[in-house]
Amino acid sequence: MANKQTQAQEDLLKRPLYLYDLPTEVLDTLSLKTDGDVQEEPDETPKDGRSSSPGPDNVVGSQACSLCSLSFATVQEQRGHLKSDLHHYNLKQKLRGQSPVSEAEFENLIGSTSTLLHQVETSVLIQPDLDESLSGSDSSESEDEKQETTLSALLKKQATLASRKNNAGDGADYETPTRKPGSGNAPIMWFTSPILPTNTFFGLYKAMFTPEELSKEDSIVETIKKKQLAPIAMPKPNKDGTPAPAAYKGPHIFLCMIGGGHFAAMVVSLAPRQSKHGASSGPLNREATVLAHKTFHRYTTRRKQGGSQSANDNAKGAAHSAGAGIRRYNEQALIEDVRSLLQEWKALLDTSDLLFIRATGSTNRRTLFGPYENQVLRSNDPRIRGFPFSTRRATQNELMRSFIELTRLKIREINPVIATEPAKAARTSTPNPEKPAAPALSEEEQTALRHTTQMQSLISRSKLPALLSYLTTNSLPPDFRFYPSHAHHHAPTPLHLAATQGSPVIVTGLLARGGADPTVKSEEGKTPFELAKDRSTRDAFRVARGIVGEDKWDWESAGVPSAISKEEIEKREERERKEKEAQEKERRTAEEEKLKAMRVPESKTKKGVLTGLDLKKTAQERREDEARGLTPEQKARLERERRARAAEERIRRMQGGG
């Protein structure tokens, strides 16, 4: 008996539970979570199949996010998470040296930010606008309209708190408001039920209730029971998306999204649809009753530059281009289309229980809320709600997804955070080790660093006159040591650097005119000649030896061979060039003779026919010659005839042999 009851509960929890058509066993056992339960933090497994357990086992692999401690069932879910507000907020936290937050903590931050700011500064009215959600994209095409997202609003408020705290100073009376962990205006309220497993709770969005209903926590379960609706037969909407007959007076809600030139609106009945078997079907995509819907798009945003055309005109003045004119026309056409549609749906909007609207940006708000003649929507309407979760581009599918998310009863596991509090406190209390500041350079070190940079630049560009002038003007020795020494251990002097970079002009100039010492060794124990890059650079050392003289330096210890003049170098290069030309000529002559020997003389008896050296063609080559120039059909027919003749020949041989 117990097994049957457990199986029935599991089957019940697997069903999609609809707020306005909950089973009796759920309604009779619901109870709001107490304040003590709020101390626990939802460690939920959302409906998309991802796990938010902070353990390291769940964040290993390609389909995981180690920053947010989440793992995902599919790659698509992981990519969607990387675009979410939670991931972007945790990235900001990491850059600021703070710990990342979980999904439940992020929801509490969104809900409690406006309350916290009001406690800090009651004299300044700040519109949180946190109900506005992200306007993402269903495809690779980006939304170019500049929008204030939930994440940006939260970061602005945290920056405001930080700036006010800094401005208050040590002597001010500023004190950060404290609150209980887990408290705040979270978008979801949680319920307990004995039919649920341990640490598992039901969740509903607060946006589906009025402020009066939310204020009466003791009777919130009774309010949910009153919202239950019996399944009814609903009229089907017209194929063109026009509203259902005006005779319908059942409860319904209005959902609308506008942004980036995209507009989508939908009126959905709250009553479950009557199925053929007499049971309610729930809020699935194809089973929710849509009374009216409309979507359209206008080209209003500036591609690759972002922002609407009107915003660009206000900032930089009116642009005189064909594209700008088209966008201005489309903006006005979009406004007229939206307002005309709202006027057609006025009867449904006036009787809607709730109005869920996402209109980011002042232009989109003016489109919906005016003021204009025969205005339908009012910004101060108490029925207006924002979507308490992230949304994507305004489409009919996105509206239906939002409706399901709003009305679906959530089942999530909640793990206590008491055990994790000490770990969090230890993690947050441990100060980040500061990097040691770089020691300040003295005036002499700064001067040496400046000389090093200037001379290295002149050597790399082979500017010999400028280099010699720089040494003379600044009274620097030709064997100046570059600074810092540990960064130039391979080429510590200008002569070493010139030899390494293969600059014969600089090498000759430093030795013959600058007086550089060729015997100076680097920290690796090598002279400039030993670092010479190529032959021309080594010849420059030998030429300088002849110019300077044998008595000037110890050329043997410097590793420089005997002196050589420029004339001797030119003669050597000319001799080597002639030798190469002679070798190339001999090679070509040998190849020509080899080709002549390979040629076959023509036969004197039969003109055009080769002698016995002619190679016989194989059977395959003969077949290819026969089929050359034929069509595929002709080649196939020729192949059939050849095979038939071969078969006849084999039969004849067999008969003759028998």
N, C-alpha and C positions, 0 to 999 in steps of 0.2 A: 504493500500500500504506500509506504514511504517512497519507494522507488518511482511509483507512478506519479506521485505528487511532485517529486523532484524533476521528473521528465517533463511534466506539464509546465513547471516554472521555467525550465530551460527553453521550451518551445515558445513560451510567452515572451521571453526576453529576446528571442531571435527575431520576432516580428517587429516591423516598423511601427512604433507607438506614436499615435497622432494626438496632439494636445486636445483637440475638440472631439475625440472619439476614443477615450481611454477605456480599457476593459474594467469591469467591476472590481476584479481582484486587485488591480492597481489603485483605483480610486479609494477603496476602503482601507488600504494600508498605508497611504501616503501620510507623511508628517514632515514638516519643515525642519531643517537642520538647526540645532541649537547653537548658541554662541560658543560652547565648548567644542562643538564639531568643527566650527570655522577655523579652529587652531590647526586643523589638518589641511594639508595641501593636496589638491587634486593631482594625482600622478596618472593621467588618463591615457587610455589607448583610443585615439579618435577613430572615427568611422572609416578613415582612409587606410587603416591598417598599420599605422606607425606606432612605435613604442617610445614613450618618453621617460623610461626608467633611466636614472642618472648613472647606473652602474657601467663599468667599462666594457662589460660583455655585450652591451647593446649598441656600442658605437664603433665596433670593429668591422671593417669591410667597406666595399665601394658604395653600398647603399646606406650610408649613415652620415650623421653630422656630429663630429666630435666636439664642436663648439657648443651646440645646444643639447648634447647628450640624447640624440634621437636616432632611431633606426627606422627604415622604411621598407615596405614590401616590394616596391617597384622603383625603377629609375625615375619615372615620371613624377612620383610623389616626392622624391628627393629633390628634383629640379624645382618643383613648386615650392618646397620649403625654402630653398635658397633665395627665392624672390619674396619671401614673406616678411612682415614687419618684425616678427620675433627674431629671425636670423639677423636682420640688419641692426636691430637694437643690441643684440649680443656682440656684434662686431664693434659697435660703438663702445660697449662696456669693456671689451678687450683692449681697445686703443687707449682707454682712460685708465687701464690697470685695475679694473674692477671685475668682480665675478659675474659670469652669465646668469641669467634668470631662467626659470622654467616657464612653461606655457601658462600655468595658473598664476604665477607671480606676475607675468606680463599682463594678463587680463586684469588683475587687481591694480596694477600700476595705471592702466588706461582708465579704469573706473574711478580711481581715487585721486588722480592728479588734480582735477578741478577742485575737489574738496580740500585738498592740502593747500593749494594756493589761496583759497578763500580764508583759511585759518592764518596764513602768513600775512596777508595784506588785504584787509576788508575794505579799504578805501578805494581800491582800484578794481574796476569791473573788467574781468578777463573772460572772453567767450572761449571756452575750451574747444568747441567744435570737434570733440573726439569721436562723435558718432559718424563722422565722415570717414569712409573707408577708401582703401586704395583703388585706383582705377587702373587695373592691369591690362593685359592683352591676351586674347585667345590665340594669336598667331605671332609670327615674327615681326609684324608691323607694329611699331611703337606708337604709344599715345604721346603726341607732342605737346599737349596742353599742360601748362604749369599748374600743378595742383598741390594743395596742402594735405598731406596724408596723415593718417593716425600716428605714424612714427615721428614725423616732423613736429606735429603738435606736442607730443610727449616730450621730445628733446627740447623744444622751446621752453616748455614749462620747467623742466629740470634746470635748464640754463638760467631761467629767471630766478629760481630758488637759490642757485649757487651765487648769482650776482648780488642778490639782496643780502645773502649771508656775508659775502665779502665786504659789501659796502657798509654793513652794520659795524664792523670792527670789533675790537675786544671790549670796548667800553659801552657798547650798545646793549639794549635789552632784548636783542633778537634771540630767539630760541626756537630751534626746529621742532615743529609739532610732532608729538609722539602718538602712536596708535598701536593697537594690538596687532601682532603678526597675523596676516591673512584677512584683516578687516578691510573695509573700503567698499566703494560702489562697484563691485564686480558685475559684469554683464549677465552672469548666470546665477540663478539661485538653485540650491541643492535640496533634495528631499531624501528622506530615509524610508525604507520599506522592508519588512521582514521577508519578503519573497526574494530579495536580492542577496547575493553572496556577501561575505564579510568585506568591509571597507569598500563597498560599491554603492553608488547613489544615483538617483534620477536627477536630471538637470533640465531647467527651462529658462529661456531668455526672459529677462525682466521687461524687455521692450514690448512683449505681448500683453502686458498689463498696464492699467492706468496708475498714476501716482496714488490715487485714493486706495486702490486695491493693494498696492505694495505697502502702504503705510499700516495696513491692518494685517500684521504677520500672523496673528492668531487665527484669522479666518481665511487665510490664503488658500487652504485646501478646499474650503467650502466654495470659494470663488472659482476654483478650477472645476469643481463639480457642476456649478451653474453654467459653465461655458460648454458643457457637453451638448452636442447636437445630434439629432437623430438623422440617419441616412435618408435622403430625399432624392427624387428623380429630378435631375437638373436639365434645363433646356440647353441644347447644343448651340454654340456660337456659330454665326454665319461663316462661310468659307473665306470671305474677305476680311475677317477680323472685326466686323462691326459688333456693337454690344448686343447682349441677349435682349429679349423682349422686356419692356419696362415693367411688365406685370410682376417680375421677380423681385421680391423684397427680402430675400434671405440675407444673413450676415456675410459680409465679404470684406476684403482688404485691398488696398491699392498699392502697387509697387512701381517705382519709377527710378530710372537711372539716366543721367545725361552727362556727357563729357567728351571732349575731343571730337565733336561733330557727330557722335553716336547718341541715339536716343532710343530707349526701350521702355514701354509701359505695359502694365498688365493688371487686370482686375480678376481676383481669384476668389471663388466661394470658399467659405470656411466649413460648410456642411459637407460631409463625405458623400461621395457619389453612391447611389443605389446600384448594386451589381445585380446580375441576373439571378444569383442564388440568394438574394436577400440579405447579404452581408456587406458591411462597409469595406471598401477596398483600400483606404488609407491614402497618404499623400504622395504616392509615387508619381513619377514624371507624367506618365500617360494616363493617370487615374485622377489627378487633381482637376477640378472643374474650372476651366478658364472662361470667364464671362466675356472678356474682351482683351485684345492684345494688339500692339502695334509697335513696329520697329522701323527706323529709317536712319540714313546716314547722309551727311552733307560734308563736302570737302571744305573745311574751315581752318584747319591747322597748317602751319607752314612746315613742309617736309624738311627734315634734317636740321632745322633751326629751332623748332618748337614754338609754342605759344600761338594764340589765335591772332588773326589779322588785326582785329580791333585793338588788342593789347599792344601790338607792334606799332600801330598808327598812333596810339596815345603816347607811346614812349619816344618814337623817333620821327613822327610826322607821317602823313599819308604817302604811301609808296605809289608810284605811277607805273604799274606794270600790269600785264594781262592776268597773271596769276593773282595779284593782289585784288584786282577788280572782281575776279571770279569768287575769291574767298569772301569778300565783303557781301556780294550778292547772296552767297550760300548762307552766311550768318543770318542775314535778314530773313531768308526763306526758311531757315530752320526755326527761327523764333515764331514766324507765322504758322508753320506747320504744327509746332508743339501747342501753341495757344489755341489753334483751331481744333486740334484733337481733344484738348482738355474741355473745350466748350461742348463738344459732342458728347463727352462722357460725364457731363456735369451731374446728371441724375445719379449715376453710379458713385461719383466721388462724394456727393453730398450725403449719401447713405452708407459710405464705407465706415467700418469700425475703426480702422487704423490706416495711416498713410505713411508708407515707408519710402523715403525719397533720398537719393544720393545726387546732389547737385554741387559739385566742387567748383569754386571760382565765382567771382562776382557776376560775370556775364551769364553763366548758367542759372544762377539764383534769380537774376532779373528776368530771365526768360520764363521761369515758372511763377515767381512771386510778384513780378511787376515792379511798381504799379502800372496798370494799363486798364483800358476800358473793358468792362464785363469780366473782371478778374475772377478766376475760379478758385485758385489756391491762395491761402493767406499764410504768411510766415509765422504768425502767432497762433495758428491752429493747434490746439492741444493734442490733436490726433497724430500730428506729424512725428515720425521717428526716423532715426538714422539706422543704417545697417550695423549692428554691433560686431561685425567681423569683416575681414578683407573680401573685397569683391573685385571682379575683373571687368572687362569691357562690357558695355551695355548691350546685351543681346537677350533674346527671349529665353534661351537656355540658362543664362546666368540669373535671370529673374526667377525661373522655376527652381533652380538650385537654391537660391536665397530663400524662397518660400518654404522649401522642404527643410532647410536648416533652421528656420525660425520656428516652425510648427512641430518639428520632430522632438520627441522626448529622448534625451540623451542618457545613456547608461555608461558611467565611467567609474573606474576604480580610483579610490583616494587613499594614499598612503600617509601615515602620520609623519609630521615634520619635526616632532620633538627630538627624535634620535639624531636627526641631521643638523639641529641647531648648533650644538657645540662645534661640529665640523665647520659649519658656515662661519661661526664666530671666529674660530681659529684661522680660517682662510682669509677672512676680511681684516682681522686684527694684525696679521703678519705684514709688516711694511715691505714694500718692494725695495730691493737693494738698489740704491742709486749708483749710477755709473760715475766713476771718479772723473772729476773735471780735468780737462787737459791743462797742463801747467802753462802759466803765462810766459810768453817769450820776452827775453830782455831786448833792449834796443839793438845790441850787437847781433843777436840772433835774428832779429827781424831784418836787419840790413843784409846779413849774409844770405838769408832766404830770398830776399829781393834780387841780389846779385846772381844767385844761382838760377832763378827763373829767367832772368833776362839773357844770360849767356847761353843757357840751354836752348832758348828760342832762336837766338842768332845762329848757333851751330847747326841746328836742325834745318835751317833755311839757307845754309852755306853763305852767310853774310860776313865775309872776311873783313872788309874795311870797317864795317860797323862794330864787329867784335873787337878789333884792335883799338878802335877809337874808344870803345866802352872801357877797356882795360886801362887805357891811358888817362881818360877823364876821371875815373874813380880811383886811380892810383892802386890798382889791383895787380898782384903778381901774376905772371902767365901760368903758374902752377897752382892757381887758386883752388882750394878744396871746397867742393860743393857741400851745401848744408841742407838737411841733416846728413851726417856721415853714414848712418846705418841704412839710409835709403839709397845711397850711391856707392856702395862698397865695390861694385863691379867696375864703374867708371867714375872715379872720384875727381878727376881733373878735366879741363877742357880738351887736352890732347887725347886722353883716354876716350872721351865721348866721341870726338871726331873720328878716331880710328875705328871705334865700334860701329858708328853709323856709316862708315865708308865714304868719307869726304876728303879726297886728296887735296883740294884747294885749302881747306882749313888746316890740315896737317902741315903742309908746306909753309903756309903763312905763319902758324904758331912757332914752328921751329926756326925758320929763316928770319922772320921779321919780329916775332913776339918774344923770342928767347926762351921758349918752353924747354924744360928738361926732359929728354926722352928716357932717362934712367929711373924716373919716379915710378914706383910700383904701387899697385892697388892693394887692398886688404887681402886679396886672393893671391898676391905675390906675382902679378903679371905686369909687364911693361906695356906701354901703348902699342909698340910694334907687334907684340904677341896677340893683341886684340884686333889687329887690322882685319877688316872684313873681306877684302879682295886684293887682287894683284896690283891694281892701280894705286890702292892706298899704301901697300908695301913699297911700291916704287917711289911714292912721295917721300917716304922716310929716307930712301937711298939718295934721292935728289937733294933733299935738305942736308944730308951728310956731306955731299960734295960742295954745297953752297956755304955751309957754316964752317967746315974744316974739321980735320981729324983731332985737333987739339982742344976743341971746345968742350966736347963731352966724351965720356967713355962709351963709345958706340958698341964695343964688343959686349959690355955688360947690359946694354940696352937691347941686344939681340938684333941690331940692324946690320945687314950684310954690307959689302963694300959699296963705295959710292958709285953713282952712275949719273950721267948727264941726260938732259932731255933729248939731245940729238941721238944719243945711243938708244934711248927708249924708242924713238921714232924709227930708227934703222931696224931695230929688232922687230917692231911691229910690222914694218914693211916686208922684212924677210919672212916672217911667219905668214903674212898674207899671201905672198907669192908661193910659199910652200903649200899652203892650203889649196890655192888655185891649181897648182900642178897636180896635186893628189886628186883633186876633183876631176881634172881633165883625164888623168890616167884611168880613173874609175869609169868614166863615161865611155872611153875608148874600149875598155875591156867588155863592157856590157854590149856595145854595138857589135863587136866581133862575135860575141856569144850568140847574139840574135841572128847574125848572118849564118853562123854554122848550123843553127837549128832550122833554117829555111830549107825546103825540099825542092830540088830542081824539077822543072816541068818535063814531061816525056816528049821526045822528039817524034815518036811514031804516031802517038795519039794526042793531039793538041787538047789541052784542058783536062786530060785524065792523069791522075797521079800515078806514080810508080807503085811498086810492091809495098812501099811504106804506108800506103793508104790503109787505114784501119776499117775493118768491116763493121757495119752497124748491127746492133743487137736487135732481137725480135721486138722488144719494147720500143726502141727508137724507130723502127720501121712502122709500127702501128701508130706511133705519134705523128709521123710524117704523113701517113695516109689520112688521119683524122684532122689534120691541121686545116682550118678554114671552114669546117663543117659546123652546122648547128647542133645543139644537144640531141634533137630528134634524129638527125642524120647519123650522128655518132652512135646512138643506141641501136639504130637499124643495122649499121655496119658491124657493130659488135655481135649482134644476133646472127648475122649471116656468117661471120667468121667462126663463131662457135658451132653453127650448124655444119659447116664444111669440116671442121675438126672432128665432130661426132661421126659424120659419114665416113671419114677416113679411118677412124678407129674401128668402125663396124666392118669396113671392107677388109682391113688387116686381120681382124678376128676370123672372118669367114674364109679368107685365103689360108690362114694358118691351120684352120680346122680341116 
